[in-house]
Amino acid sequence: MTKTRTKKIPAEERRNITVEAVIDLAGSSNPDSITTAAIAKHMKLTQGAIFRHFPNKDAIWKAVMNWVAKNLMARIDHAAQDIASPKGKMEAMFLAHIAFVADHPGAPRMLFGELQGARQTPAKRLAQSMMKQYAARLRDMIASGKECGELRNDLDVEAAATLFIGTVQGLVMQSLIAGDMGKMRADAPRVFAIYLHGISKARDTGEQE
């Protein structure tokens, strides 16, 4: 009888599987309560197998935050890449962000958990860097919208970028509290329409400047 050999999974793939397991767990658990033992159990592995790829829990969390940043930014870049209008780019970015969260509800839990934590961990620094990059991209889009006449001449670029991010976060938090990510997808277009109404030039809203 020929003995079947178990296929060896490459180290990078094993790390990615571990990251995805943590995000999966975070979708239904408080990230602070996720232990390496829980991760190993979820993956049907021993803790020793986890630590062969990560030296400690902080390293796992850093890898998770790197995955979130990389995949979220890729999702929104892809959504906006073929759109010329700054307003159109912002809408595509908004809806893509919501879709990403709906697909990976553990991602915002991990992100919020790191940003709210007192410790300045490698994962927290990555989360802060991602948010700065996100805000900078938004400010560029909003400035372009003002220059091409799509957005209000008197629009505060910084405030508009902050409100955009806050609107996304508000939808996410409400959906996490309600335990209904589908509602977030349904509400997003209507919520963005209200945001857009407030930042668009008067000719787009039918009002006087």
N, C-alpha and C positions, 0 to 999 in steps of 0.2 A: 504494500500500500504506500502510495506516495504521500509524504507529509506536506500539507499546505503551509506555506510560509506567510506569516502575517506581514502585510505591507507596511513598511516603515514610513511614517509621515515626516517630511522635511521639517527642520526646526522652525523655519519662518512660517510655514503653514500651521504648525502646532501653536505658535504664538498668536497667530490671527484667530485660530479657533478659540483660544483662551479668552482673547479680547471680546469676541462675539458672545461667548458664554457669560461674561461679566455684564455686558449690555443687556442680554436677555434676562438675567437675574434682576438687574436694576429696574426692569420694566414692571416688576411686581414686588420689589423689596426696597427698603431704604438702603441706599448705597453704603452707609456707615455700618450696616449690620451684615454686609457681605464679607464673609471670611474666606481665607484660602481653602479651608475645609469644605465650605459650601460650594465653592467653585469646582473643586475636585469631584465632589459628589455629583454635581450637575453634569460634569463631563465624563463621569464614570471612570475616574482616574484616582491615583493616590496623590497626596499633597507633595510627595517627593517628585512625582512626575511634573507637577506644576513648577516646582523650584529648580528643575533642570533647565528651564527656559527663562525664568525670572528670578533674580537674586532675592527679592522681597516683595511685599505687597505694594509698596510705593512704585516699584518698577512696573507692576501690572497696571496700576492706575495711570501712570504716565503713558503707557502704551494704549490704554483705552482712550485717554483724552486726545492722543495723537491721531487715533483712528477716527474719532468724532470730528476733529478739526479738518482732517484731510478729506473725509467723505462728504461732510456738509458743504465745505467750500467747493468741492468738485461738482456737487449736485447743483448749487446755485450758479456756478460759472457756466455749466452746460446749459442750464435753462435760459440764461440771458445772452448767450454768445452770438446768436444770429438776429438779435433784435436791435434796431437802430435807435428807436425812441428811448430816451432816458426813463420816461414814465413806464413804458412797456418793459424795460429791463427791471425796474423796481418791482413791478407787479409779478413778473416771472420769478424774481428772486424771492419775493414774499411767499408765493404759492409753493415754490420748490422747498423752501425752508419748512413750511408746514407739512408738506408731504414727507419730507425726511423724518421729521419728528413722529408723524403718524406711523411710519414704517419701523421706527426704532424708538419707542417710548422710553427706553432705558437711557438713551443718550442725554436728554435734557435733565433727567434726574442726576446723572453723573456730573454734568456741567454745573448745575445749580449747587450741587453738594460741594464741589471743589471751590467754587467762587465764594460760597458762604463760610467755608472753613477758616479757622483762625491760623492754621499752619500754612506757611509759604512753601508748599510742596512742589516738586517738579510738575506734577499734573496741574496744579493751580496756575503755575506760571504759563504753561501751555494754553490753558483756558483763557487767561487774561490776554495773551498774545493773539489768540484767535479772535476774541471780541474786538480788540483794537484794529486788527486787519479788516474785520467785517465792517466796523464803523467807518474806517477810512474809505473803503470801497463805496459805501453808501454816500458819504460826503461828496465824493467825486461825481457820482451819478446825479445827485441833487444839484450840484454846482453846474453840471452840464445841462440839466433841465432848465435852470434859470437862464443860462446863456443862449439856449436855442428858443426860448420863449414859451416852453411848455409849463413852467412853474412860476409862481408869483415872484415879481421883482423884489419884493420886500421880505421874502422867505428867509428865516433864520436857518441856515444850513445845518448847524450843529444841533439845534433843537429838533429839526425835522428828522435827522438821523437817529437821535435819541428816541423820538416818538415811534419811529418805524420799529426799532428793536424792542421797545417797550410793548408795542402792540402784538408783536409775535409772542413775546414772553407771556403776555396776558392771556392770549388764546391757549398757549401751551399749559399754563398753570390751571386754567379753568377746566381743561380737558383731563389733566392728570387728577384733579380733585374729583371730577365727575366720573372718572374711569371710563370715559367714552372718547376715544381718539377720532372716531368717525365724525363726531359733531364738529370737531375742529376743522376738518376738511370742508365740511358743508358751510361753516360760518366764514371761513377765510375770505372768499371773494367779496362777500357783502361788507365785511369789516374793512378790507383794503379799499373798497370804493368810498367809504366814509373818510378814510385817511387821505385818499387822493383828492377828494372834494376840497379838503381844507388846504392843500398845498398847491393846487392848480391855479392857473391864471383865471381872471374873472370871466374871460370869454368862453372858458371851458365849463364854467358853472352857471352862467347866465346871470351873474351878479355884477355890480358896479365895483371897480377898485377904489 
